[in-house]
Amino acid sequence: MAIKCDSLDAFNKVMDFIPRILHEEIFRALAYLGEQCIRRIRDRAGDDSWFDQTGNLRSSIGYAIYGEGCKIIESDFAVVKNGSQGTSEGKRMVDELASKYSETYALVVVAGMEYADAVEARDNKDVLASTELWAKAKVQEYLDKAKEKAIRRITKLQQQMGL
Protein backbone atom coordinates (compact mmCIF):
# COMPACT_ATOMS: atom_id res chain seq x y z
CA MET A 1 0.00 0.00 0.00
CA ALA A 2 1.36 3.40 -0.93
CA ILE A 3 0.31 6.76 0.39
CA LYS A 4 0.87 9.69 -1.91
CA CYS A 5 1.28 12.99 -0.14
CA ASP A 6 1.82 16.12 -2.20
CA SER A 7 2.81 18.13 0.82
CA LEU A 8 5.09 16.63 3.40
CA ASP A 9 4.75 19.86 5.38
CA ALA A 10 0.94 19.47 5.56
CA PHE A 11 1.32 15.83 6.57
CA ASN A 12 3.76 16.77 9.37
CA LYS A 13 1.39 19.45 10.66
CA VAL A 14 -1.45 16.96 10.85
CA MET A 15 0.80 14.47 12.63
CA ASP A 16 1.80 17.17 15.14
CA PHE A 17 -1.85 17.97 15.90
CA ILE A 18 -3.05 14.39 16.41
CA PRO A 19 -1.72 13.96 19.99
CA ARG A 20 -3.07 17.37 20.98
CA ILE A 21 -6.52 16.55 19.61
CA LEU A 22 -6.54 13.20 21.43
CA HIS A 23 -5.50 14.83 24.72
CA GLU A 24 -8.15 17.54 24.38
CA GLU A 25 -10.94 15.08 23.71
CA ILE A 26 -9.90 12.78 26.56
CA PHE A 27 -9.74 15.71 28.98
CA ARG A 28 -13.10 17.01 27.75
CA ALA A 29 -14.73 13.59 28.25
CA LEU A 30 -13.25 13.14 31.72
CA ALA A 31 -14.28 16.68 32.71
CA TYR A 32 -17.84 15.99 31.61
CA LEU A 33 -17.85 12.75 33.59
CA GLY A 34 -16.40 14.61 36.58
CA GLU A 35 -19.15 17.23 36.42
CA GLN A 36 -21.78 14.48 36.25
CA CYS A 37 -20.21 12.85 39.32
CA ILE A 38 -20.27 16.11 41.26
CA ARG A 39 -23.96 16.63 40.48
CA ARG A 40 -24.79 13.06 41.50
CA ILE A 41 -23.04 13.55 44.84
CA ARG A 42 -23.78 17.16 45.80
CA ASP A 43 -27.28 17.65 44.48
CA ARG A 44 -29.10 15.05 46.54
CA ALA A 45 -31.43 15.65 49.42
CA GLY A 46 -30.35 14.66 52.92
CA ASP A 47 -32.61 11.61 52.82
CA ASP A 48 -30.67 10.33 49.81
CA SER A 49 -27.23 11.26 51.10
CA TRP A 50 -26.55 13.01 54.41
CA PHE A 51 -27.84 16.03 56.25
CA ASP A 52 -25.45 18.97 56.26
CA GLN A 53 -24.43 20.34 59.62
CA THR A 54 -21.67 22.75 58.56
CA GLY A 55 -21.66 22.26 54.77
CA ASN A 56 -18.01 21.21 54.88
CA LEU A 57 -18.51 17.68 53.54
CA ARG A 58 -20.59 18.82 50.57
CA SER A 59 -18.14 21.69 49.96
CA SER A 60 -15.19 19.26 49.92
CA ILE A 61 -16.57 17.41 46.91
CA GLY A 62 -14.87 18.01 43.61
CA TYR A 63 -12.58 16.48 41.06
CA ALA A 64 -9.30 16.89 39.24
CA ILE A 65 -8.08 15.46 35.99
CA TYR A 66 -4.47 14.41 35.71
CA GLY A 67 -2.44 13.77 32.62
CA GLU A 68 0.89 12.09 33.26
CA GLY A 69 1.22 13.52 36.75
CA CYS A 70 0.11 17.07 35.97
CA LYS A 71 -3.20 18.41 37.14
CA ILE A 72 -4.89 19.64 33.96
CA ILE A 73 -8.36 20.54 35.23
CA GLU A 74 -9.76 21.10 38.69
CA SER A 75 -13.43 21.51 39.44
CA ASP A 76 -14.96 24.28 41.39
CA PHE A 77 -15.22 23.29 45.05
CA ALA A 78 -18.37 25.32 45.70
CA VAL A 79 -18.98 26.48 49.27
CA VAL A 80 -22.20 25.07 50.73
CA LYS A 81 -23.58 26.81 53.81
CA ASN A 82 -20.48 27.92 55.74
CA GLY A 83 -18.32 25.09 54.41
CA SER A 84 -15.21 27.02 53.38
CA GLN A 85 -13.04 24.55 55.31
CA GLY A 86 -14.44 21.78 53.11
CA THR A 87 -13.46 23.67 49.98
CA SER A 88 -9.88 23.97 51.25
CA GLU A 89 -9.73 20.30 52.24
CA GLY A 90 -11.05 19.12 48.88
CA LYS A 91 -8.46 21.19 46.99
CA ARG A 92 -5.71 19.95 49.30
CA MET A 93 -6.70 16.33 48.71
CA VAL A 94 -6.66 16.57 44.90
CA ASP A 95 -3.24 18.24 45.08
CA GLU A 96 -1.90 15.40 47.24
CA LEU A 97 -3.08 12.78 44.75
CA ALA A 98 -1.06 14.04 41.76
CA SER A 99 1.92 11.79 42.46
CA LYS A 100 -0.25 8.67 42.22
CA TYR A 101 -1.10 9.43 38.60
CA SER A 102 2.29 10.19 37.08
CA GLU A 103 2.01 7.82 34.12
CA THR A 104 -1.61 7.94 33.09
CA TYR A 105 -4.77 9.96 32.63
CA ALA A 106 -6.97 10.01 35.69
CA LEU A 107 -10.22 11.49 36.87
CA VAL A 108 -10.09 11.76 40.64
CA VAL A 109 -13.32 12.57 42.49
CA VAL A 110 -12.91 13.40 46.16
CA ALA A 111 -14.81 14.11 49.32
CA GLY A 112 -12.00 15.88 51.11
CA MET A 113 -13.22 15.91 54.69
CA GLU A 114 -11.50 13.28 56.83
CA TYR A 115 -14.85 12.01 58.11
CA ALA A 116 -16.37 11.22 54.67
CA ASP A 117 -15.61 7.51 55.02
CA ALA A 118 -17.10 7.46 58.51
CA VAL A 119 -20.34 9.02 57.25
CA GLU A 120 -20.63 6.20 54.70
CA ALA A 121 -19.55 3.40 57.07
CA ARG A 122 -21.01 4.38 60.41
CA ASP A 123 -24.08 6.33 59.35
CA ASN A 124 -24.75 4.16 56.27
CA LYS A 125 -25.04 7.27 54.07
CA ASP A 126 -23.97 7.42 50.44
CA VAL A 127 -21.17 9.95 49.92
CA LEU A 128 -19.08 8.62 47.02
CA ALA A 129 -19.87 4.90 46.79
CA SER A 130 -22.78 4.82 44.34
CA THR A 131 -21.27 7.52 42.15
CA GLU A 132 -17.97 5.64 41.95
CA LEU A 133 -19.80 2.54 40.70
CA TRP A 134 -21.78 4.64 38.22
CA ALA A 135 -18.64 6.42 36.92
CA LYS A 136 -16.75 3.15 36.47
CA ALA A 137 -19.67 1.85 34.40
CA LYS A 138 -19.76 5.03 32.26
CA VAL A 139 -16.08 5.85 31.70
CA GLN A 140 -15.58 3.60 28.66
CA GLU A 141 -18.67 5.05 26.99
CA TYR A 142 -17.32 8.59 27.52
CA LEU A 143 -13.86 7.63 26.23
CA ASP A 144 -15.36 5.95 23.17
CA LYS A 145 -17.23 9.19 22.38
CA ALA A 146 -13.98 11.12 22.87
CA LYS A 147 -12.25 8.82 20.38
CA GLU A 148 -15.05 9.35 17.84
CA LYS A 149 -14.82 13.14 18.23
CA ALA A 150 -11.04 13.01 17.88
CA ILE A 151 -11.32 10.96 14.68
CA ARG A 152 -13.82 13.45 13.23
CA ARG A 153 -11.53 16.36 14.12
CA ILE A 154 -8.48 14.65 12.63
CA THR A 155 -10.38 13.77 9.46
CA LYS A 156 -11.55 17.36 9.10
CA LEU A 157 -8.02 18.63 9.65
CA GLN A 158 -6.71 16.25 6.98
CA GLN A 159 -9.32 17.53 4.55
CA GLN A 160 -8.43 21.15 5.34
CA MET A 161 -4.77 20.41 4.70
CA GLY A 162 -5.56 18.69 1.41
CA LEU A 163 -4.55 15.22 2.52
C-alpha positions as CSV (number, residue, x, y, z in Angstrom):
1,M,0.0,0.0,0.0
2,A,1.4,3.4,-0.9
3,I,0.3,6.8,0.4
4,K,0.9,9.7,-1.9
5,C,1.3,13.0,-0.1
6,D,1.8,16.1,-2.2
7,S,2.8,18.1,0.8
8,L,5.1,16.6,3.4
9,D,4.7,19.9,5.4
10,A,0.9,19.5,5.6
11,F,1.3,15.8,6.6
12,N,3.8,16.8,9.4
13,K,1.4,19.5,10.7
14,V,-1.5,17.0,10.8
15,M,0.8,14.5,12.6
16,D,1.8,17.2,15.1
17,F,-1.9,18.0,15.9
18,I,-3.1,14.4,16.4
19,P,-1.7,14.0,20.0
20,R,-3.1,17.4,21.0
21,I,-6.5,16.5,19.6
22,L,-6.5,13.2,21.4
23,H,-5.5,14.8,24.7
24,E,-8.2,17.5,24.4
25,E,-10.9,15.1,23.7
26,I,-9.9,12.8,26.6
27,F,-9.7,15.7,29.0
28,R,-13.1,17.0,27.8
29,A,-14.7,13.6,28.2
30,L,-13.3,13.1,31.7
31,A,-14.3,16.7,32.7
32,Y,-17.8,16.0,31.6
33,L,-17.8,12.7,33.6
34,G,-16.4,14.6,36.6
35,E,-19.2,17.2,36.4
36,Q,-21.8,14.5,36.3
37,C,-20.2,12.8,39.3
38,I,-20.3,16.1,41.3
39,R,-24.0,16.6,40.5
40,R,-24.8,13.1,41.5
41,I,-23.0,13.6,44.8
42,R,-23.8,17.2,45.8
43,D,-27.3,17.6,44.5
44,R,-29.1,15.0,46.5
45,A,-31.4,15.7,49.4
46,G,-30.3,14.7,52.9
47,D,-32.6,11.6,52.8
48,D,-30.7,10.3,49.8
49,S,-27.2,11.3,51.1
50,W,-26.5,13.0,54.4
51,F,-27.8,16.0,56.2
52,D,-25.5,19.0,56.3
53,Q,-24.4,20.3,59.6
54,T,-21.7,22.7,58.6
55,G,-21.7,22.3,54.8
56,N,-18.0,21.2,54.9
57,L,-18.5,17.7,53.5
58,R,-20.6,18.8,50.6
59,S,-18.1,21.7,50.0
60,S,-15.2,19.3,49.9
61,I,-16.6,17.4,46.9
62,G,-14.9,18.0,43.6
63,Y,-12.6,16.5,41.1
64,A,-9.3,16.9,39.2
65,I,-8.1,15.5,36.0
66,Y,-4.5,14.4,35.7
67,G,-2.4,13.8,32.6
68,E,0.9,12.1,33.3
69,G,1.2,13.5,36.8
70,C,0.1,17.1,36.0
71,K,-3.2,18.4,37.1
72,I,-4.9,19.6,34.0
73,I,-8.4,20.5,35.2
74,E,-9.8,21.1,38.7
75,S,-13.4,21.5,39.4
76,D,-15.0,24.3,41.4
77,F,-15.2,23.3,45.1
78,A,-18.4,25.3,45.7
79,V,-19.0,26.5,49.3
80,V,-22.2,25.1,50.7
81,K,-23.6,26.8,53.8
82,N,-20.5,27.9,55.7
83,G,-18.3,25.1,54.4
84,S,-15.2,27.0,53.4
85,Q,-13.0,24.5,55.3
86,G,-14.4,21.8,53.1
87,T,-13.5,23.7,50.0
88,S,-9.9,24.0,51.3
89,E,-9.7,20.3,52.2
90,G,-11.1,19.1,48.9
91,K,-8.5,21.2,47.0
92,R,-5.7,19.9,49.3
93,M,-6.7,16.3,48.7
94,V,-6.7,16.6,44.9
95,D,-3.2,18.2,45.1
96,E,-1.9,15.4,47.2
97,L,-3.1,12.8,44.8
98,A,-1.1,14.0,41.8
99,S,1.9,11.8,42.5
100,K,-0.2,8.7,42.2
101,Y,-1.1,9.4,38.6
102,S,2.3,10.2,37.1
103,E,2.0,7.8,34.1
104,T,-1.6,7.9,33.1
105,Y,-4.8,10.0,32.6
106,A,-7.0,10.0,35.7
107,L,-10.2,11.5,36.9
108,V,-10.1,11.8,40.6
109,V,-13.3,12.6,42.5
110,V,-12.9,13.4,46.2
111,A,-14.8,14.1,49.3
112,G,-12.0,15.9,51.1
113,M,-13.2,15.9,54.7
114,E,-11.5,13.3,56.8
115,Y,-14.8,12.0,58.1
116,A,-16.4,11.2,54.7
117,D,-15.6,7.5,55.0
118,A,-17.1,7.5,58.5
119,V,-20.3,9.0,57.3
120,E,-20.6,6.2,54.7
121,A,-19.6,3.4,57.1
122,R,-21.0,4.4,60.4
123,D,-24.1,6.3,59.3
124,N,-24.7,4.2,56.3
125,K,-25.0,7.3,54.1
126,D,-24.0,7.4,50.4
127,V,-21.2,10.0,49.9
128,L,-19.1,8.6,47.0
129,A,-19.9,4.9,46.8
130,S,-22.8,4.8,44.3
131,T,-21.3,7.5,42.2
132,E,-18.0,5.6,42.0
133,L,-19.8,2.5,40.7
134,W,-21.8,4.6,38.2
135,A,-18.6,6.4,36.9
136,K,-16.8,3.1,36.5
137,A,-19.7,1.8,34.4
138,K,-19.8,5.0,32.3
139,V,-16.1,5.9,31.7
140,Q,-15.6,3.6,28.7
141,E,-18.7,5.0,27.0
142,Y,-17.3,8.6,27.5
143,L,-13.9,7.6,26.2
144,D,-15.4,6.0,23.2
145,K,-17.2,9.2,22.4
146,A,-14.0,11.1,22.9
147,K,-12.3,8.8,20.4
148,E,-15.1,9.3,17.8
149,K,-14.8,13.1,18.2
150,A,-11.0,13.0,17.9
151,I,-11.3,11.0,14.7
152,R,-13.8,13.4,13.2
153,R,-11.5,16.4,14.1
154,I,-8.5,14.7,12.6
155,T,-10.4,13.8,9.5
156,K,-11.6,17.4,9.1
157,L,-8.0,18.6,9.7
158,Q,-6.7,16.2,7.0
159,Q,-9.3,17.5,4.5
160,Q,-8.4,21.2,5.3
161,M,-4.8,20.4,4.7
162,G,-5.6,18.7,1.4
163,L,-4.6,15.2,2.5
